[in-house]
Amino acid sequence: MTTTPPSSGPTPAFFAQAAISFGLSLLAVAIGVALLPVDPWIRAFLAVGMLYAVTSTFTLAKVVRDRQEDSALAHRVDRARVDKLIAEHDPFRVD
């Protein structure tokens, strides 16, 4: 049985596109908050809320990635155990 090896990760072009997109969206929101015609304390509140949303997003992405990696590792270990049992099994052996 052949299995497909896991992908090696995103391409450099995809990584660059994601980083540029993130930077532009963060810059656009920051400019929007800075130019909003409201009192400075409201602007500060919105800026802190934006930073909190960004940091929470990074934390959530890391947790999801870690759970997927743990799950993949557990599946590989289970598959290796099954493969070993199948390789060692001899249906014609007499005990």
TAURLIN-V593013 format. One record per helix or strand of 2 or more residues. SS is the DSSP state (helix for helix, strand for strand). FROM is the first residue (numbers start at 0). TO is the last residue. If there is no record, write none. Layout:
ss=<SS:SS>
from=<FROM:FROM>
to=<TO:TO>
This chain:
ss=<helix:helix>
from=<11:39>
to=<33:87>
